């Protein structure tokens, strides 16, 4: 709808300029009448399902309102149109086109789309928490403070408003449910895989997604403060991704990132275990079955989940979504990473985008994931043909344009995330609930 509005308004601006040149008049009265008509049309569309009034439409609404107001004043005062000036008409057309593009940018980058409807029997509610790890100082700030992490939970409820939208603060459905904890990728946010959390929660899981402060694009805490992604982290991560760092520096930096995030996830797990056993904590924590825990994440978050799976005995199953298992790189010597040969101790699934899988197969025993897969006690792998790295998040659904710029494949975005969510659910159902058919070791979609 944003693109339709953009081209409609641009064409109208150009048409108006062309008519002005043809008639050698400014046609201000006609423009004023058109502005009023456009604003009325916008209001009509807002009253229909075609436009859901939200932040993406505020800019356009304000622009049309101002234009209609000025036009109404001109019509009421019966002001004469000023003398036609070619240069001024061209400048007015160009500036109006730029303003239209600017005001419609949110609607174009983040088009209005219906969220994916979860397939489980439960409605879903969500709650936000911010916890402070008093054992760790915050390395990203100059103040004398400790590491603060925000966590969002998605959990099953028996009642709600919409099956495809999480309700804030609903009562958890009676019973106990496995806990699944998620770690986002570099510069991601805790909501990066919203549709996956909704799918899991609707099938009877409690999902906890962490904002890794200063690794997340932004982390909004419950006290109202916000931690913005650290620029040094952005620069080093981008340099490593683009091959601008030498291998030893890349190894050292990635291990530093992994240590921080692993400590984050371990803290959250430990704190949730305390809350689950506390009589004074929120009821949702009493509904967590701490004997059934899964960990998963995207990209760097996948590496984090895999390492937590190695280090935390309580974690029963792990999914790495298109990430390199950095924790399997245990040293750097002779110009290369040294990989662990200790069997991965629990069920683990790697989900790859197509090029990542081809690279992994090419490197074989020199790549962390393939070595871990070979040595794991119970390993699975999934490849989605035509996919790109960000196809395993909800970003292509929320902002197709931005996702294409950052890295997606030719696969249908909706179908890719639906397939991913199905695989994730089946894996955790099988290993955390003991339900469903046996999972194939290798799957290609």
C-alpha positions as CSV (number, residue, x, y, z in Angstrom):
1,X,0.0,0.0,0.0
2,X,2.9,2.4,0.8
3,X,4.4,1.9,-2.7
4,X,0.9,2.4,-4.3
5,X,0.5,5.7,-2.4
6,X,4.0,6.7,-3.3
7,X,3.7,6.3,-7.1
8,X,0.1,7.7,-7.1
9,X,1.2,10.9,-5.4
10,X,4.4,11.2,-7.5
11,X,2.4,10.8,-10.7
12,X,-0.1,13.4,-9.5
13,X,2.7,15.9,-8.7
14,X,4.3,15.4,-12.2
15,X,0.9,15.6,-13.9
16,X,0.2,18.9,-12.0
17,X,3.6,20.3,-13.1
18,X,3.0,19.3,-16.8
19,X,-0.5,20.9,-16.8
20,X,0.9,24.0,-15.3
21,X,3.5,24.3,-18.1
22,X,1.0,23.5,-20.8
23,X,-1.5,26.2,-19.6
24,X,1.2,28.6,-18.3
25,X,-0.7,28.9,-15.0
26,X,-0.1,27.8,-11.4
27,X,-3.5,26.3,-10.9
28,X,-3.4,26.8,-7.1
29,X,-7.2,26.4,-6.7
30,X,-7.3,23.1,-8.6
31,X,-4.4,21.9,-6.4
32,X,-6.2,23.0,-3.2
33,X,-9.3,21.0,-4.3
34,X,-7.1,17.9,-5.1
35,X,-5.4,18.1,-1.7
36,X,-8.7,18.1,0.1
37,X,-9.9,15.2,-1.9
38,X,-6.7,13.2,-1.2
39,X,-7.0,13.8,2.5
40,X,-10.7,12.7,2.5
41,X,-9.7,9.5,0.5
42,X,-6.9,8.8,3.1
43,X,-9.5,9.1,6.0
44,X,-11.8,6.7,4.1
45,X,-9.0,4.2,3.7
46,X,-8.1,4.4,7.3
47,X,-11.7,3.5,8.2
48,X,-11.3,0.3,6.1
49,X,-9.0,-2.7,6.6
50,X,-6.7,-1.4,3.8
51,X,-4.9,0.9,6.1
52,X,-4.4,0.1,9.8
53,X,-3.5,3.4,11.4
54,X,0.0,3.1,12.9
55,X,3.3,4.9,13.0
56,X,4.1,3.9,9.4
57,X,1.2,6.1,8.2
58,X,1.6,9.1,10.5
59,X,3.9,11.0,8.2
60,X,1.6,10.7,5.2
61,X,-1.4,11.6,7.2
62,X,0.3,14.7,8.6
63,X,1.4,15.8,5.1
64,X,-2.0,15.3,3.5
65,X,-3.6,17.2,6.5
66,X,-1.3,20.2,6.1
67,X,-1.8,20.3,2.4
68,X,-5.6,20.1,2.8
69,X,-5.6,22.8,5.5
70,X,-3.7,25.2,3.3
71,X,-5.8,24.4,0.4
72,X,-9.0,25.0,2.4
73,X,-7.7,28.4,3.5
74,X,-6.9,29.3,-0.2
75,X,-10.4,28.2,-1.3
76,X,-12.2,30.1,1.5
77,X,-10.3,33.3,0.9
78,X,-10.6,33.0,-2.8
79,X,-7.0,33.9,-3.3
80,X,-5.9,34.5,-6.8
81,X,-3.2,32.1,-8.2
82,X,0.3,33.7,-8.4
83,X,1.9,34.4,-11.8
84,X,3.3,31.2,-13.4
85,X,7.1,30.9,-13.0
86,X,8.7,27.8,-14.7
87,X,11.7,27.5,-12.3
88,X,9.4,27.7,-9.3
89,X,7.1,25.1,-10.7
90,X,9.9,22.6,-11.3
91,X,11.4,23.3,-7.8
92,X,7.9,22.8,-6.2
93,X,7.5,19.5,-8.1
94,X,10.9,18.1,-7.1
95,X,10.6,19.2,-3.4
96,X,7.1,17.7,-3.1
97,X,8.3,14.4,-4.6
98,X,11.2,14.3,-2.1
99,X,8.8,15.1,0.8
100,X,6.3,12.4,-0.3
101,X,9.2,9.9,-0.4
102,X,10.4,10.9,3.1
103,X,6.9,10.8,4.6
104,X,6.1,7.4,3.0
105,X,9.5,5.8,3.9
106,X,8.2,4.0,7.0
107,X,5.2,2.5,5.0
108,X,7.5,1.4,2.2
109,X,10.2,-0.1,4.4
110,X,7.8,-1.7,6.8
111,X,4.7,-2.5,4.7
112,X,1.4,-3.5,6.5
113,X,1.2,-7.2,6.6
114,X,-0.8,-9.7,8.6
115,X,1.3,-11.7,11.1
116,X,1.6,-15.4,10.7
117,X,-1.1,-17.2,12.6
118,X,0.3,-19.9,15.0
119,X,-1.1,-23.4,14.6
120,X,-1.3,-24.5,18.2
121,X,-4.4,-24.7,20.4
122,X,-3.3,-22.0,22.9
123,X,-3.6,-18.3,22.8
124,X,-0.3,-16.5,23.6
125,X,0.6,-13.8,26.1
126,X,3.8,-12.0,26.6
127,X,5.7,-10.3,29.5
128,X,8.9,-8.3,29.8
129,X,11.5,-8.4,32.5
130,X,14.8,-6.8,33.2
131,X,17.3,-8.5,35.5
132,X,20.8,-7.4,36.7
133,X,23.7,-9.8,37.0
134,X,25.4,-8.5,40.1
135,X,28.4,-10.8,39.5
136,X,29.4,-9.0,36.2
137,X,30.4,-5.4,35.6
138,X,29.1,-3.8,32.4
139,X,32.1,-3.5,30.1
140,X,30.3,-1.3,27.5
141,X,29.7,1.6,29.8
142,X,31.9,4.0,31.7
143,X,29.7,4.0,34.8
144,X,30.3,1.7,37.7
145,X,27.3,-0.6,37.0
146,X,26.5,-4.3,36.4
147,X,25.3,-6.1,33.4
148,X,21.6,-5.6,32.8
149,X,19.6,-7.9,30.5
150,X,16.0,-7.7,29.3
151,X,14.1,-10.8,28.6
152,X,10.7,-11.2,26.9
153,X,8.6,-14.2,27.6
154,X,5.9,-15.7,25.3
155,X,3.7,-18.3,27.0
156,X,0.4,-20.2,26.5
157,X,-2.9,-18.9,27.7
158,X,-6.4,-20.4,27.4
159,X,-8.0,-17.1,26.4
160,X,-6.9,-14.1,24.4
161,X,-7.9,-11.6,21.8
162,X,-6.3,-12.8,18.5
163,X,-4.5,-16.1,17.8
164,X,-1.9,-14.3,15.7
165,X,-1.0,-11.5,18.2
166,X,0.4,-11.9,21.7
167,X,-1.6,-10.3,24.5
168,X,0.3,-8.4,27.2
169,X,0.1,-9.9,30.7
170,X,-2.4,-12.7,30.3
171,X,-2.7,-15.6,32.8
172,X,-0.7,-18.6,32.0
173,X,-2.7,-21.7,31.1
174,X,-2.9,-24.3,33.8
175,X,-0.1,-26.9,33.7
176,X,3.7,-26.9,33.3
177,X,5.5,-26.3,30.1
178,X,9.1,-26.8,28.7
179,X,11.3,-23.7,28.6
180,X,12.9,-22.7,25.3
181,X,15.5,-19.9,25.5
182,X,16.5,-17.9,22.4
183,X,19.6,-15.8,21.5
184,X,19.4,-13.3,18.6
185,X,22.1,-12.6,16.0
186,X,24.5,-9.7,15.9
187,X,22.6,-6.4,15.8
188,X,19.4,-8.3,16.2
189,X,16.7,-7.9,18.8
190,X,14.8,-10.2,21.1
191,X,11.8,-10.0,18.8
192,X,13.7,-11.1,15.7
193,X,11.9,-14.5,15.5
194,X,8.5,-13.4,16.8
195,X,6.6,-15.9,14.6
196,X,8.7,-18.8,16.0
197,X,8.0,-17.8,19.6
198,X,4.3,-17.5,18.8
199,X,4.3,-21.0,17.2
200,X,6.1,-22.6,20.1
201,X,4.0,-20.9,22.8
202,X,0.8,-21.8,21.0
203,X,1.9,-25.5,21.3
204,X,2.6,-25.3,25.0
205,X,6.1,-23.9,25.4
206,X,7.4,-21.0,27.5
207,X,9.8,-19.0,25.3
208,X,12.4,-16.6,26.7
209,X,14.2,-14.4,24.3
210,X,17.2,-12.3,25.5
211,X,18.2,-8.9,24.4
212,X,22.0,-9.1,24.7
213,X,22.6,-5.5,25.8
214,X,25.0,-3.6,23.5
215,X,25.0,-6.5,21.0
216,X,21.3,-6.0,20.3
217,X,20.4,-3.2,17.9
218,X,18.6,-1.7,20.9
219,X,17.5,-3.2,24.2
220,X,14.6,-1.4,26.0
221,X,14.6,-2.1,29.7
222,X,11.6,-2.1,32.0
223,X,12.9,0.9,33.8
224,X,12.5,3.0,30.6
225,X,16.2,3.1,29.7
226,X,17.6,1.8,26.4
227,X,20.9,0.2,25.6
228,X,21.9,1.0,22.0
229,X,24.2,-1.4,20.1
230,X,27.9,-0.6,20.7
231,X,29.7,0.9,17.7
232,X,33.0,-0.9,18.4
233,X,31.1,-4.2,18.3
234,X,29.4,-3.2,15.0
235,X,32.7,-2.3,13.5
236,X,34.6,-5.4,14.6
237,X,31.7,-7.8,13.6
238,X,31.4,-6.2,10.2
239,X,35.2,-6.3,9.7
240,X,35.2,-10.0,10.6
241,X,32.3,-10.8,8.3
242,X,33.9,-9.0,5.4
243,X,37.3,-10.6,5.9
244,X,39.0,-7.4,6.9
245,X,40.5,-9.0,10.1
246,X,43.3,-11.5,10.0
247,X,42.2,-15.0,11.1
248,X,43.8,-14.9,14.6
249,X,42.1,-11.5,15.4
250,X,38.8,-12.8,14.1
251,X,39.2,-15.9,16.4
252,X,40.0,-13.7,19.4
253,X,37.1,-11.3,18.8
254,X,34.5,-14.0,18.2
255,X,35.5,-15.8,21.3
256,X,35.1,-12.6,23.3
257,X,31.6,-12.1,21.9
258,X,30.7,-15.8,22.6
259,X,31.9,-15.6,26.2
260,X,29.8,-12.5,26.9
261,X,26.6,-14.0,25.3
262,X,27.1,-17.4,26.9
263,X,27.4,-15.8,30.3
264,X,24.2,-13.8,29.5
265,X,22.2,-17.0,28.7
266,X,23.6,-18.9,31.6
267,X,22.6,-16.1,34.0
268,X,19.1,-15.9,32.6
269,X,18.7,-19.7,32.9
270,X,19.9,-19.7,36.5
271,X,17.7,-16.7,37.4
272,X,14.7,-18.3,35.9
273,X,15.4,-21.5,37.9
274,X,15.4,-19.4,41.0
275,X,12.2,-17.7,40.1
276,X,10.6,-21.1,39.3
277,X,11.3,-22.2,42.8
278,X,10.3,-19.0,44.6
279,X,6.9,-18.7,46.2
280,X,6.9,-14.9,45.6
281,X,7.6,-14.8,41.9
282,X,5.1,-14.3,39.1
283,X,2.9,-17.3,38.4
284,X,4.3,-17.7,35.0
285,X,7.6,-18.9,36.4
286,X,5.8,-21.6,38.5
287,X,4.5,-23.0,35.2
288,X,8.0,-23.7,33.8
289,X,9.2,-27.3,33.7
290,X,12.9,-26.8,34.4
291,X,13.5,-30.4,33.7
292,X,12.8,-29.8,30.0
293,X,14.9,-27.0,28.5
294,X,15.8,-26.2,25.0
295,X,18.1,-23.5,23.6
296,X,18.2,-22.0,20.1
297,X,19.4,-18.9,18.4
298,X,20.1,-17.3,15.0
299,X,23.6,-16.7,13.7
300,X,25.8,-15.6,16.7
301,X,22.9,-16.5,18.9
302,X,23.0,-20.0,17.5
303,X,26.7,-20.3,18.4
304,X,25.7,-19.1,21.9
305,X,23.0,-21.7,22.3
306,X,25.3,-24.4,21.1
307,X,28.0,-23.5,23.7
308,X,25.4,-23.2,26.5
309,X,24.3,-26.7,25.5
310,X,27.8,-27.9,26.1
311,X,28.2,-26.1,29.4
312,X,24.8,-26.4,31.0
313,X,23.7,-29.9,31.9
314,X,20.1,-28.8,32.3
315,X,19.8,-27.9,28.6
316,X,18.3,-31.0,26.8
317,X,18.3,-30.0,23.1
318,X,19.8,-27.3,20.9
319,X,19.1,-25.7,17.5
320,X,21.7,-23.6,15.7
321,X,19.9,-21.5,13.1
322,X,22.4,-20.6,10.4
323,X,25.3,-19.9,12.8
324,X,28.9,-21.0,13.1
325,X,29.5,-23.0,16.3
326,X,32.3,-20.8,17.6
327,X,32.6,-22.7,20.9
328,X,33.9,-25.7,19.0
329,X,36.9,-23.5,18.1
330,X,39.0,-24.2,21.2
331,X,42.3,-22.7,20.2
332,X,44.2,-20.9,17.4
333,X,47.6,-22.4,16.2
334,X,49.6,-22.6,13.0
335,X,47.4,-20.0,11.4
336,X,44.1,-21.8,11.9
337,X,41.4,-22.6,14.5
338,X,41.8,-25.9,16.4
339,X,38.5,-27.7,16.7
340,X,37.1,-29.8,19.5
341,X,36.8,-33.5,18.9
342,X,34.9,-34.1,22.1
343,X,31.4,-35.4,21.1
344,X,28.7,-32.9,21.4
345,X,26.7,-34.3,24.4
346,X,23.0,-33.8,23.4
347,X,20.7,-33.6,20.5
348,X,21.6,-30.7,18.2
349,X,20.2,-29.5,14.9
350,X,21.9,-27.2,12.4
351,X,19.6,-25.2,10.0
352,X,21.6,-23.8,7.0
353,X,20.9,-21.4,4.3
354,X,22.0,-22.9,0.9
355,X,25.4,-21.2,0.4
356,X,26.3,-21.8,4.1
357,X,25.7,-25.5,3.7
358,X,27.7,-25.7,0.5
359,X,30.6,-24.0,2.2
360,X,30.3,-26.3,5.2
361,X,30.4,-29.4,2.9
362,X,33.5,-27.9,1.1
363,X,35.4,-27.4,4.4
364,X,34.2,-30.6,6.1
365,X,36.7,-31.5,8.8
366,X,38.1,-27.9,9.0
367,X,34.7,-26.4,9.8
368,X,33.3,-26.3,13.4
369,X,29.7,-27.3,12.5
370,X,30.5,-30.3,10.4
371,X,33.0,-31.6,12.9
372,X,30.5,-31.2,15.7
373,X,27.8,-32.8,13.6
374,X,30.0,-35.9,12.9
375,X,31.0,-36.2,16.6
376,X,27.6,-35.4,18.2
377,X,25.7,-38.1,20.1
378,X,22.5,-37.1,18.2
379,X,22.8,-34.7,15.2
380,X,20.4,-33.4,12.6
381,X,20.8,-30.9,9.8
382,X,18.3,-29.0,7.6
383,X,19.0,-27.0,4.4
384,X,16.5,-24.6,2.9
385,X,17.2,-24.2,-0.8
386,X,17.3,-20.7,-2.2
387,X,17.4,-19.2,1.3
388,X,19.7,-16.4,2.6
389,X,20.9,-15.7,6.1
390,X,18.1,-13.4,7.2
391,X,15.4,-15.7,5.7
392,X,15.5,-17.4,9.1
393,X,14.2,-14.4,10.9
394,X,10.9,-12.4,10.6
395,X,12.7,-9.4,9.0
396,X,11.7,-10.4,5.4
397,X,8.1,-10.4,6.5
398,X,8.3,-7.1,8.3
399,X,10.6,-5.2,5.9
400,X,11.2,-7.1,2.6
401,X,13.3,-4.2,1.2
402,X,15.6,-3.9,4.2
403,X,16.0,-7.7,4.4
404,X,17.0,-7.9,0.7
405,X,19.7,-5.2,1.4
406,X,21.0,-7.1,4.4
407,X,20.9,-10.6,2.9
408,X,18.1,-12.9,1.8
409,X,17.8,-15.5,-0.9
410,X,15.3,-16.1,-3.7
411,X,13.1,-18.4,-1.6
412,X,9.6,-17.3,-0.7
413,X,10.1,-15.5,2.6
414,X,6.8,-16.6,4.1
415,X,7.3,-20.2,3.2
416,X,10.9,-20.3,4.5
417,X,10.0,-19.0,7.9
418,X,6.9,-21.3,8.0
419,X,9.2,-24.3,7.2
420,X,11.7,-23.2,9.8
421,X,9.1,-22.8,12.5
422,X,7.7,-26.3,11.7
423,X,11.1,-27.9,11.9
424,X,11.9,-26.1,15.2
425,X,8.6,-27.2,16.7
426,X,9.0,-30.8,15.6
427,X,12.5,-31.0,17.0
428,X,11.6,-29.6,20.4
429,X,8.4,-31.7,20.5
430,X,10.4,-34.8,19.9
431,X,13.3,-34.1,22.3
432,X,11.5,-32.1,25.1
433,X,8.0,-33.6,25.1
434,X,8.7,-37.0,23.6
435,X,5.9,-36.6,21.0
436,X,5.7,-36.7,17.2
437,X,7.4,-39.0,14.7
438,X,11.1,-39.6,14.6
439,X,12.9,-36.7,12.9
440,X,15.0,-37.3,9.7
441,X,18.7,-36.8,10.2
442,X,19.0,-34.8,7.0
443,X,16.2,-32.6,5.5
444,X,16.2,-30.4,2.4
445,X,13.4,-28.0,1.7
